[in-house]
Amino acid sequence: MNEGSRTFHIVTYGCQMNKLDGQLVADRLRASGMTAADDPADADLVLYVTCSVRRHAEERVYSNVGKLKHRKRRRPELLIGILGCMAEKDREDIFRRLPHVDFICGPDHLHRIDDLVRRAAARAASGATADSHIAALSAPRGDRAPGTVDDHLEPFEAGRLTPVGEHPFHAYVRAMRGCDNFCAYCVVPYVRGPERSRPPHAVLHEIQRLVGQGVRHVTLLGQSVGSYERAENGRTWRLADLVRAAGATEGLVRLDFVTSHPKNLDDDILDCLASGPPVAPYLHLPAQSGSDAVLRAMNRGYTSADYRDKVARARRKVPGVAVASDFIVGFPGETEADFQATVSLVRDMGYSQVFAFKYSPRPGTDAARRQDDVPTQVKEDRLRRLLEAHQETALQAHAALVGHTLRCLITGPSRKPHLDPTANGPADTIQLASRSPGNRIVLFRGSRDLVGREVPVQIVRASAITLFGTLADR
């Protein structure tokens, strides 16, 4: 590694898959002899792991990378790289808009990061112009040779040095790459390529290694994780098989998976959820809309009634299952009646979490060829009203948990103890943050030595976002 690139800083945007990608890149750079800088101003190499799912995320990248132009002028040896989905989607346009960027790298080529950095450092040292752009990108989706890229990515996945997740005892583990659903609004199938499921033995070995390092909660990742399918040793593995095998890992306290397309939700998966710990009774099942007309236009492949039936079946088979969902408001052609159907779905489903966004056209998708005919102000108003509807139902669902005792995995001291200022306790206790099996935030007072353990917590109070409790008798 060039001496001018001793430190690095990574900025990550977007989904859990991007968080994992960013950590894997960081681990590869550490293995090459580099060290992480907490502040990008102290870094010799600044990398952006980017998201193309929404226009706002892309605009933030262009704005933030653009601000480095003057610093790059003062320090030509500073290296700047754009990684991930934007690199695949925008390609040469990135160099046109941001000529001070040294290299770009798509999701399927992150294993080449140390080589890309070396090449960029050598070019900077030689004083070469930006005409010699450095890029590691995939061929168009239909022209990609199967297997070749994944053969290189498997050692890259196996080379992770540290877990990465929502807290120190949580890790994401990739179960599959790519997507074949082609929802009308989504660019992911084009930038991350076709669906490819990782070998079961590789996934299971990674989970075992992470649990050996202290991880207690693992989340299996896939853009459409329910599509997981891989033949190995004369047997075809599907998601339920992988979950059952992973659940047998000694020391694993909690196991879940995201994101599930409703088309893949079958009884085999629900039986896994109903089997009990470590499999968590948690289901992330994006609906995107409650209107059949909008669902057809989105190419989602189900009706609102189909979706409701699947959630109802899940709740019959898995009592107490927490269901989270995603929604898009303002999709082309969405009327007020369509939107009200979505509000009704949110009110009826009683989701534990809702992630809602305003529609933005994604170049290259089917929806981008339609007129973006819902005004921005209408989108913003609908987003606000949808989230308000969820807050009301979330408060009701949380209130119903008061008096119940939940097994909670303690993630660390609460970052916002002021949320419950009346929760007094002994001087040797602090407010602890934890996650319930349904991934709800639970705060209670306890001693620091409980961090990392799973303990019973009795719920005594609830808000729309947080549950508050007391340590129950173990």
BELSUL-V589067 format. One record per backbone hydrogen bond with DSSP energy under -1.0 kcal/mol. NH is the residue of the N-H (numbers start at 1). CO is the residue of the C=O. If there is no record, write none. Layout:
NH:CO, NH:CO
This chain:
5:2, 8:35, 9:45, 11:47, 13:49, 19:15, 20:16, 21:17, 22:18, 23:19, 24:20, 25:21, 26:22, 27:23, 28:24, 29:25, 30:26, 31:27, 33:30, 34:29, 35:6, 37:8, 42:39, 43:40, 44:7, 45:7, 46:79, 47:9, 48:81, 49:11, 50:83, 58:54, 59:55, 60:56, 61:57, 62:58, 63:59, 64:60, 65:61, 66:62, 67:63, 68:65, 69:66, 72:68, 73:69, 74:70, 75:71, 78:75, 79:44, 81:46, 82:103, 83:48, 84:105, 85:50, 88:84, 89:85, 90:86, 91:87, 93:90, 94:91, 96:92, 97:93, 98:94, 101:98, 102:80, 103:80, 104:134, 105:82, 106:136, 109:106, 112:109, 113:110, 116:112, 117:113, 118:114, 119:115, 120:116, 121:117, 122:118, 123:119, 124:120, 125:121, 126:122, 128:123, 132:129, 133:131, 136:104, 143:140, 144:141, 151:147, 152:149, 153:149, 154:150, 157:153, 158:154, 159:155, 160:157, 170:167, 171:217, 172:164, 173:219, 175:221, 176:221, 177:196, 179:193, 184:298, 186:183, 190:187, 191:187, 192:188, 196:177, 198:175, 203:199, 204:200, 205:201, 206:202, 207:203, 208:204, 209:205, 210:206, 211:207, 212:208, 214:211, 215:210, 216:169, 217:169, 218:254, 219:171, 220:256, 221:173, 222:258, 225:259, 227:224, 228:225, 230:237, 232:235, 235:232, 237:230, 242:238, 243:239, 244:240, 245:241, 246:242, 247:243, 249:246, 252:249, 253:216, 254:216, 255:278, 256:218, 258:220, 260:284, 264:261, 265:262, 270:266, 271:267, 272:268, 273:269, 274:270, 275:272, 279:276, 280:255, 282:280, 283:322, 285:324, 287:326, 288:326, 289:287, 295:291, 296:292, 297:293, 298:294, 299:296, 300:295, 307:303, 308:304, 309:305, 310:306, 311:307, 312:308, 313:309, 314:310, 315:311, 316:312, 317:313, 318:314, 321:318, 322:281, 324:283, 325:353, 327:355, 328:288, 329:357, 334:331, 339:335, 340:336, 341:337, 342:338, 343:339, 344:340, 345:341, 346:342, 347:343, 348:344, 349:345, 350:346, 352:323, 355:325, 357:327, 359:329, 365:362, 367:184, 369:366, 370:367, 373:371, 379:375, 380:376, 381:377, 382:378, 383:379, 384:380, 385:381, 386:382, 387:383, 388:384, 389:385, 390:386, 391:387, 392:388, 393:389, 394:390, 395:391, 396:392, 397:393, 398:394, 399:395, 400:396, 401:398, 402:399, 403:459, 404:401, 406:457, 408:455, 409:435, 410:453, 411:433, 412:433, 414:431, 419:416, 420:417, 423:420, 424:422, 429:426, 430:446, 432:444, 433:412, 434:442, 435:409, 436:440, 439:436, 442:434, 443:467, 444:432, 446:430, 450:447, 451:448, 452:410, 453:450, 455:408, 457:406, 458:470, 459:404, 460:468, 461:468, 463:466, 467:441, 468:461, 469:443, 470:458, 472:456
